[in-house]
Amino acid sequence: MKQPVRQPVKSTLILLGMAMVLAACPEKQEAPEPKALVTVKTAVVQLADVAIRVKAPAVLHPREQANMAARTTALIRQIKVKKGDDVLEGQVLAVLESRDVMAQKQEAEAAVSDAQANLQKTQSGTFHVEIERTKGQLQVAQSGFEQAQKVFEKRQDLFKQGAIPQRELMLSQTERDTMRANLAVAKKNLELLQGEKDVTMAQSRVKQAGARLSLQNVQVAFTQIKSPFAGTITEQFVYPGDMASPTSPMFTVMDLTAVIARAQIPEADARLVKTGQPCTFMPADAPDEGVAGRITVLNRAVDLQRRTVEGWCEIANKAGALRAGVFGTVSITCGTDKGSLVVPQTAVQFAEGTRSGSVLVVDDKHIAHTREVKAGVTFDGQVQIKSGLRAGEVVVSEGGYNVPDGTEVQTGAPHAAEPGGAGGAGGEKAKEAAGK
């Protein structure tokens, strides 16, 4: 019987041979992925003389301000000014009803005249007598009485001894009594002439009447509301026919010939600020139109809510271009750091709430390395670097955000950072340092 051919064995051998051939061939390796290449802009670390400036928000206030109110409650008869008017010191702004106080003033004048007449009458009844002569007469009468008393006592002793008759004793007694009467009259005359208590009372009444008259004159003056200084009427709250009272303001007067920019200086920067330092106020609506002034007041206490110190930048405003209430920024020049390192502000990634941060430094192989730095002042888009960099190094100024350390970057020719308001020959110094 014919045996069948075993086909499966042959197929297995073929597959096994193919597997051996494949095993002998090397595996194909995948090509490595190219490294990422980041395009950035760079700047050269410069040396420059940096003006140390402190900036703070500020609001303009007048040099002087007064909210004028009446000293008495009275009807307003006349308003002599309006909002926006310039006024002089002592100029009348408004007139109040004054008929009642004028009547009281006339009554006080009459009381003064009466008191003065009473004083003249009192003085004419006493001081026209010669007080000094009367005092002399009193002394003579006193001496005469004392002498007569001694004579009487001596004769009285002699009479008791029988040395003199009774008639002589009676004569000495009569003389003594006469001298005593003269002494009493002299004392009475002097008391009448020395009626100083009556004069003092009359003078006191004159003073009292004069004080009442002065008070009424003041009350009359209160019916005219006057400007305490030269300035401008910036508010008017009342009109003729209104009732003026001490509790309600009538006008606001401001002296705007000079304005005060009251700046809220951060507590950390306040130590750099001193009175007399130059300052510049830049309005928020016109930051390029700064006006110069000088620090005149620096508070000695810190605002506990805002953690700021208030400083006053006084600015001349004779032309009247600046208005009270304008918001802006005060820049205070506190000194100069010569030969400081500066980089663009965009090159530094600051840690929140600090003056520390990091920059990307590009080496000669175009590899960016993270470098920790400590910064100083910020000005005109530039940052002063206190530590962490050297002059002439190249840093990433744009495009470096979230770029990891060791990343290869693609740049054009590094450009020097422009320090703007830093001052000094920073560019030349930086180039020399870069060449070294």
VEXGU-225610 format. One record per residue (C-alpha): residue in one letter; x, y, z. Coordinates in pm, whole numbers, padded with zeros to 5 digits, always signed. Example, Ala and Ser with C-alpha at 12.3 -4.5 7.8 and 13.67 -1.06 7.14 Angstrom:
a+01230-00450+00780;s+01367-00106+00714;
# end
This chain:
m+00000+00000+00000;k+00141+00343-00097;q+00247+00568+00201;p+00134+00936+00205;v+00397+01220+00196;r+00436+01418+00529;q+00400+01781+00420;p+00393+01940+00769;v+00749+01835+00850;k+00883+02010+00544;s+00702+02335+00623;t+00837+02335+00974;l+01193+02307+00850;i+01147+02600+00614;l+01013+02823+00891;l+01297+02724+01123;g+01553+02815+00860;m+01402+03156+00803;a+01405+03225+01175;m+01775+03143+01196;v+01852+03372+00908;l+01659+03657+01070;a+01832+03596+01400;a+02170+03631+01239;c+02083+03977+01095;p+02152+04283+01324;e+01852+04495+01447;k+01797+04831+01281;q+01871+05123+01533;e+01641+05429+01557;a+01801+05770+01476;p+01841+06002+01785;e+01597+06294+01811;p+01763+06631+01746;k+01800+06861+02051;a+01558+07153+02082;l+01702+07484+01968;v+01543+07791+02129;t+01564+08132+01963;v+01619+08416+02210;k+01741+08775+02229;t+02041+08859+02439;a+02207+09155+02603;v+02552+09227+02740;v+02593+09299+03112;q+02702+09663+03132;l+02879+09890+03377;a+02703+10221+03442;d+02658+10492+03704;v+02312+10416+03840;a+02100+10685+04000;i+01939+10531+04306;r+01573+10623+04283;v+01276+10532+04499;k+00935+10540+04335;a+00604+10559+04516;p+00241+10641+04434;a+00138+10992+04530;v-00154+11236+04528;l-00122+11613+04490;h-00240+11833+04777;p-00237+12213+04813;r+00030+12377+05025;e-00250+12525+05238;q-00619+12443+05258;a-00902+12581+05469;n-01266+12474+05488;m-01434+12803+05576;a-01734+12791+05810;a-01928+13062+05994;r-01851+13125+06363;t-02215+13206+06434;t-02550+13085+06309;a-02697+13350+06083;l-02871+13406+05752;i-02642+13452+05448;r-02712+13793+05296;q-02450+13802+05019;i-02198+13574+04844;k-01910+13772+04693;v-01713+13491+04520;k-01773+13173+04324;k-01590+12846+04264;g-01269+12895+04069;d-01210+13257+04178;d-00869+13366+04302;v-00888+13553+04633;l-00652+13761+04844;e-00572+13722+05211;g-00847+13890+05415;q-01084+13925+05120;v-01454+13905+05213;l-01613+13591+05073;a-01964+13623+05220;v-02170+13856+05440;l-02411+13733+05710;e-02710+13903+05874;s-02572+14147+06135;r-02854+14374+06259;d-02888+14192+06591;v-02518+14197+06673;m-02491+14562+06565;a-02761+14650+06820;q-02571+14461+07090;k-02256+14647+06992;q-02429+14985+07033;e-02553+14878+07375;a-02199+14781+07475;e-02067+15119+07355;a-02321+15296+07574;a-02216+15086+07873;v-01855+15187+07818;s-01945+15556+07807;d-02144+15524+08132;a-01862+15342+08310;q-01607+15603+08201;a-01827+15886+08325;n-01870+15715+08661;l-01494+15675+08693;q-01432+16043+08619;k-01691+16141+08881;t-01529+15915+09142;q-01181+16044+09067;s-01288+16412+09074;g-01429+16371+09432;t-01109+16239+09584;f-00789+16302+09399;h-00833+16680+09366;v-00761+16702+09743;e-00400+16706+09841;i-00359+16361+09988;e+00008+16414+10063;r-00062+16735+10256;t-00322+16557+10461;k-00077+16282+10544;g+00164+16549+10672;q-00107+16705+10884;l-00185+16364+11028;q+00175+16315+11132;v+00184+16662+11297;a-00139+16588+11484;q-00005+16253+11597;s+00314+16410+11731;g+00121+16690+11905;f-00110+16445+12075;e+00174+16228+12197;q+00355+16534+12338;a+00043+16666+12509;q-00019+16322+12659;k+00330+16315+12814;v+00290+16667+12953;f-00044+16577+13108;e+00096+16262+13269;k+00394+16455+13414;r+00176+16734+13558;q-00061+16476+13695;d+00227+16329+13899;l+00333+16678+14015;f-00023+16760+14116;k-00041+16449+14329;q+00281+16559+14500;g+00132+16905+14557;a+00397+17073+14348;i+00153+17248+14107;p-00200+17382+14140;q-00500+17207+13990;r-00546+17485+13733;e-00224+17390+13552;l-00329+17025+13549;m-00661+17114+13387;l-00484+17328+13123;s-00260+17036+13024;q-00562+16807+13010;t-00747+17050+12784;e-00445+17076+12553;r-00421+16696+12537;d-00790+16661+12442;t-00751+16928+12174;m-00460+16741+12020;r-00659+16416+12029;a-00947+16583+11840;n-00705+16722+11582;l-00560+16376+11532;a-00907+16226+11478;v-00992+16493+11221;a-00667+16432+11030;k-00735+16059+11020;k-01087+16116+10893;n-00969+16353+10621;l-00713+16103+10501;e-00973+15823+10493;l-01202+16041+10284;l-00925+16132+10045;q-00806+15774+10012;g-01128+15643+09862;e-00924+15416+09633;k-01166+15126+09665;d-01434+15332+09496;v-01194+15429+09220;t-01082+15070+09172;m-01441+14955+09141;a-01513+15229+08889;q-01207+15132+08686;s-01312+14766+08696;r-01652+14858+08559;v-01484+15043+08272;k-01277+14735+08192;q-01581+14509+08202;a-01775+14735+07969;g-01475+14751+07735;a-01450+14371+07730;r-01817+14340+07640;l-01768+14592+07360;s-01466+14396+07229;l-01676+14080+07230;q-01947+14250+07030;n-01689+14384+06784;v-01572+14026+06733;q-01930+13910+06680;v-01973+14181+06418;a-01650+14073+06248;f-01781+13715+06241;t-02062+13827+06012;q-01803+13871+05736;i-01643+13549+05614;k-01286+13631+05507;s-01018+13427+05334;p-00734+13335+05575;f-00475+13339+05296;a-00438+13409+04925;g-00560+13119+04716;t-00837+12979+04499;i-01198+12893+04581;t-01224+12524+04496;e-01561+12451+04662;q-01875+12653+04732;f-02139+12485+04948;v-02387+12768+05023;y-02583+13043+04849;p-02761+13366+04955;g-03060+13288+05173;d-02907+12974+05323;m-02848+12952+05697;a-02479+12949+05788;s-02370+12755+06094;p-02038+12655+06256;t-02101+12287+06173;s-02135+12331+05795;p-01854+12448+05562;m-01925+12737+05328;f-01612+12742+05106;t-01288+12554+05049;v-00987+12776+04986;m-00661+12626+04854;d-00319+12781+04807;l-00196+12617+04485;t+00109+12835+04425;a+00293+12526+04548;v+00160+12172+04566;i+00260+11879+04783;a+00283+11531+04631;r+00218+11308+04931;a+00390+10982+04843;q+00343+10646+05015;i+00700+10517+05018;p+00742+10141+05073;e+00879+10067+05417;a+01182+09885+05275;d+01284+10190+05065;a+01211+10461+05321;r+01559+10431+05477;l+01708+10572+05155;v+01494+10887+05157;k+01603+11208+05332;t+01456+11556+05345;g+01611+11788+05089;q+01654+11519+04822;p+01533+11604+04468;c+01211+11443+04356;t+00994+11434+04045;f+00617+11396+04024;m+00480+11223+03713;p+00100+11247+03665;a-00070+10920+03582;d-00235+11071+03274;a+00092+11226+03150;p+00385+11018+03281;d+00630+11190+03045;e+00552+11536+03184;g+00733+11514+03517;v+00775+11821+03738;a+01067+11864+03975;g+01048+11932+04345;r+01221+11857+04674;i+01142+11637+04974;t+01033+11862+05262;v+00863+11619+05501;l+00934+11255+05586;n+00710+11090+05842;r+00879+10925+06139;a+00609+10659+06168;v+00506+10369+05944;d+00147+10328+05827;l+00050+09999+05991;q-00213+09919+05728;r-00012+09987+05412;r+00340+09942+05558;t+00448+10267+05398;v+00608+10592+05512;e+00459+10919+05391;g+00693+11167+05226;w+00607+11513+05091;c+00753+11630+04761;e+00695+12008+04741;i+00665+12145+04387;a+00644+12507+04273;n+00320+12569+04083;k+00315+12941+04008;a+00173+12882+03661;g-00115+12683+03814;a-00073+12386+03580;l-00102+12129+03861;r-00435+12065+04034;a-00508+11919+04373;g-00617+11557+04374;v-00412+11447+04072;f-00276+11093+04110;g+00070+10994+03991;t+00412+10867+04089;v+00693+11036+04279;s+01050+10943+04188;i+01304+11037+04456;t+01675+11052+04370;c+01860+10917+04674;g+02216+10897+04538;t+02436+10733+04273;d+02603+10391+04257;k+02905+10434+04033;g+03019+10144+03813;s+02713+09927+03874;l+02617+09622+03668;v+02293+09667+03474;v+02082+09435+03257;p+01741+09473+03095;q+01456+09421+03339;t+01316+09150+03111;a+01631+08943+03169;v+01557+08885+03539;q+01290+08649+03665;f+01222+08775+04017;a+01104+08562+04306;e+00771+08705+04414;g+00797+08978+04674;t+01180+08987+04675;r+01471+09151+04497;s+01627+08813+04423;g+01580+08616+04103;s+01756+08436+03821;v+01891+08506+03474;l+02002+08287+03183;v+02369+08336+03100;v+02474+08226+02749;d+02826+08081+02718;d+03046+08077+02408;k+02891+07746+02299;h+02542+07901+02297;i+02433+07703+02602;a+02207+07886+02848;h+02285+07842+03219;t+02062+07954+03505;r+02234+08198+03740;e+02094+08332+04071;v+02127+08707+04114;k+02043+08977+04364;a+01904+09298+04219;g+01911+09658+04331;v+01701+09941+04191;t+01487+09921+03880;f+01486+10219+03644;d+01379+10291+03287;g+01340+09921+03198;q+01680+09829+03347;v+01782+09647+03665;q+02086+09706+03881;i+02258+09373+03965;k+02423+09358+04307;s+02567+09006+04275;g+02565+08702+04048;l+02696+08849+03720;r+03012+08996+03572;a+03049+09277+03325;g+03062+09159+02965;e+02862+08839+03018;v+02575+08770+02780;v+02229+08715+02925;v+01898+08623+02767;s+01685+08937+02755;e+01381+08798+02572;g+01245+08448+02512;g+01404+08285+02817;y+01091+08220+03020;n+01073+07855+03137;v+01384+07765+02934;p+01562+07489+03135;d+01927+07505+03237;g+02161+07367+02971;t+01940+07450+02674;e+02114+07540+02352;v+01990+07874+02227;q+02008+08044+01892;t+02092+08413+01900;g+02200+08689+01677;a+02483+08920+01773;p+02442+09018+02140;h+02325+09375+02182;a+02424+09599+02471;a+02152+09689+02719;e+02075+10060+02715;p+02074+10188+03069;g+01863+10486+02975;g+01861+10716+03275;a+02150+10539+03449;g+02404+10792+03328;g+02779+10750+03284;a+02989+10585+03012;g+02848+10237+03082;g+02858+10113+02721;e+03232+10168+02676;k+03312+10005+03009;a+03103+09703+02923;k+03275+09661+02586;e+03615+09678+02746;a+03510+09421+03007;a+03365+09194+02738;g+03687+09210+02540;k+03887+09104+02844;
# end
